[in-house]
């Protein structure tokens, strides 16, 4: 079984510190590049529509409350 003690001797039962260090120390890989967002208006449009609907609902509730 692996010894889950770091260089400082701190016990890490899950070994998550070692896994995190391995992830951070791992350099960027040449084959893994993020694709450039080509016309990614979909999520932005959805957010704008959601905000407009939320404002309309709040305005409607305020209008009914003050009526």
C-alpha positions as CSV (number, residue, x, y, z in Angstrom):
1,X,0.0,0.0,0.0
2,X,1.3,3.5,-0.8
3,X,2.6,5.7,1.8
4,X,0.4,8.8,1.9
5,X,2.8,11.1,3.6
6,X,4.1,14.1,1.8
7,X,7.6,15.5,2.0
8,X,6.7,17.3,5.3
9,X,5.3,14.1,6.8
10,X,1.7,15.4,6.9
11,X,-0.7,12.4,6.7
12,X,-3.2,12.7,4.0
13,X,-5.5,9.6,4.2
14,X,-7.2,10.3,0.9
15,X,-4.1,11.2,-1.0
16,X,-5.8,14.2,-2.5
17,X,-2.9,16.5,-1.8
18,X,-0.6,14.3,-3.9
19,X,-3.2,14.1,-6.7
20,X,-3.6,17.8,-6.7
21,X,0.2,18.4,-6.8
22,X,0.5,15.9,-9.7
23,X,-2.3,17.9,-11.5
24,X,-0.7,21.3,-10.9
25,X,2.8,20.1,-11.7
26,X,1.7,18.6,-14.9
27,X,2.5,21.0,-17.7
28,X,0.2,22.0,-20.5
29,X,-0.2,19.3,-23.0
30,X,0.2,20.2,-26.7
31,X,-2.7,18.1,-27.9
32,X,-5.2,19.6,-25.5
33,X,-6.2,23.0,-26.8
34,X,-9.5,24.6,-26.3
35,X,-11.4,25.3,-29.4
36,X,-12.0,29.0,-30.1
37,X,-15.7,29.9,-29.6
38,X,-17.0,30.4,-33.0
39,X,-20.2,32.4,-32.8
40,X,-21.1,31.3,-29.3
41,X,-24.1,33.5,-29.0
42,X,-26.3,30.7,-27.8
43,X,-25.6,30.8,-24.1
44,X,-25.3,34.6,-24.1
45,X,-28.7,35.0,-25.8
46,X,-30.3,32.6,-23.3
47,X,-28.8,34.6,-20.4
48,X,-30.2,37.9,-21.8
49,X,-33.6,36.4,-22.3
50,X,-33.6,35.0,-18.8
51,X,-32.7,38.4,-17.3
52,X,-35.4,40.1,-19.4
53,X,-38.0,37.6,-18.2
54,X,-36.9,38.0,-14.6
55,X,-37.2,41.8,-14.8
56,X,-40.6,41.4,-16.4
57,X,-41.8,39.1,-13.5
58,X,-40.4,41.5,-10.9
59,X,-42.1,44.5,-12.6
60,X,-45.4,42.5,-12.8
61,X,-45.3,41.6,-9.1
62,X,-44.5,45.2,-8.2
63,X,-47.3,46.5,-10.4
64,X,-49.8,44.1,-8.8
65,X,-48.6,45.0,-5.3
66,X,-49.0,48.7,-5.9
67,X,-52.4,48.3,-7.7
